[in-house]
Each structure stands twice: as C-alpha cells, then as structure tokens.
Amino acid sequence: MSWFPGAYETTFGRFLTKICEPVLAPFRKIIPPIGGVLDLSPIIAFFAIRMATFGLQYLVYNYLLPLFF
C-alpha cells in the first residue's frame, strides 16, 4: 500500500490494512522503510511465509505420510 499514494484512505485500503497488519507488524519492526517511504516488509513476509510452507510440506511428505502408507 505504501507504493500507491492515497491507497490507505480507500475502503479497500482500510480492509487490507486490517487483515495484513498483524502479519506485517513484526517485519516492520525489524526492517525499516527505505528512505522513510518504500516499505519492503510485504516482500520479506511473503518469502518467510513461503519458506515456512515449504518446510511444513517437507515435514508432512517425508515424516507424516510414511506413517500412514
């Protein structure tokens, strides 16, 4: 949302903020915005969620599924 000026003031922007802020807040504490304007925390959060997803899939496929088959 920081990439699009005025996006926070729209109804859709407020809706996305309400949903995404609990996920992005920890990343914003660690990674400050570049130049005070460009927020990269959504990109970092996306990669962290993807890595967690891949790790969970690895555990399920290699350790849990063989127990049942």
Phi and psi in degrees as a GROMACS rama.xvg file:
@    title "Ramachandran Plot"
@    xaxis  label "Phi"
@    yaxis  label "Psi"
@TYPE xy
-70.4053  -15.2252  SER-2
-79.6648  -16.9961  TRP-3
-118.342  108.465  PHE-4
-59.9336  136.831  PRO-5
80.6894  1.80678  GLY-6
-72.1389  -25.7651  ALA-7
-68.4909  -24.9853  TYR-8
-82.3503  -10.4804  GLU-9
-81.6533  162.455  THR-10
-62.5873  -42.4957  THR-11
-64.6668  -38.5452  PHE-12
-64.1639  -41.4342  GLY-13
-66.0189  -38.0425  ARG-14
-62.8381  -47.8365  PHE-15
-63.9231  -38.6515  LEU-16
-62.2718  -42.2825  THR-17
-64.0733  -35.4068  LYS-18
-81.0098  -42.6444  ILE-19
-87.5514  -24.1873  CYS-20
-59.2494  -39.306  GLU-21
-61.8516  -28.9471  PRO-22
-82.0145  -40.4578  VAL-23
-81.9051  -23.9486  LEU-24
-55.9385  -45.2387  ALA-25
-62.9838  -34.7568  PRO-26
-72.6251  -32.8392  PHE-27
-69.3808  -27.5848  ARG-28
-69.5942  -31.8505  LYS-29
-87.1988  -42.0631  ILE-30
-112.319  108.402  ILE-31
-74.4887  155.747  PRO-32
-62.272  143.126  PRO-33
-76.1853  124.758  ILE-34
66.2368  13.8199  GLY-35
75.0477  3.63407  GLY-36
-125.539  -48.0417  VAL-37
-88.6966  114.872  LEU-38
-98.1773  115.051  ASP-39
-97.3014  2.13243  LEU-40
-61.391  -32.4866  SER-41
-63.3934  -35.7999  PRO-42
-68.8836  -44.2102  ILE-43
-64.7188  -41.2873  ILE-44
-63.6273  -40.6575  ALA-45
-59.233  -47.8359  PHE-46
-65.2909  -37.0758  PHE-47
-65.6323  -41.2131  ALA-48
-66.5611  -39.9905  ILE-49
-64.3714  -41.9814  ARG-50
-64.3027  -39.9932  MET-51
-65.3222  -38.0431  ALA-52
-64.6724  -45.9401  THR-53
-62.5064  -40.1538  PHE-54
-64.3783  -40.7444  GLY-55
-66.3036  -41.1858  LEU-56
-62.4176  -41.4098  GLN-57
-60.143  -45.9526  TYR-58
-63.5135  -42.6536  LEU-59
-65.6037  -49.273  VAL-60
-69.4977  -34.5138  TYR-61
-95.4326  -21.8451  ASN-62
-120.501  -35.3773  TYR-63
-89.2842  -44.1228  LEU-64
-62.2826  -40.059  LEU-65
-62.0598  -21.3663  PRO-66
-68.5363  -26.8542  LEU-67
-100.817  -14.4407  PHE-68
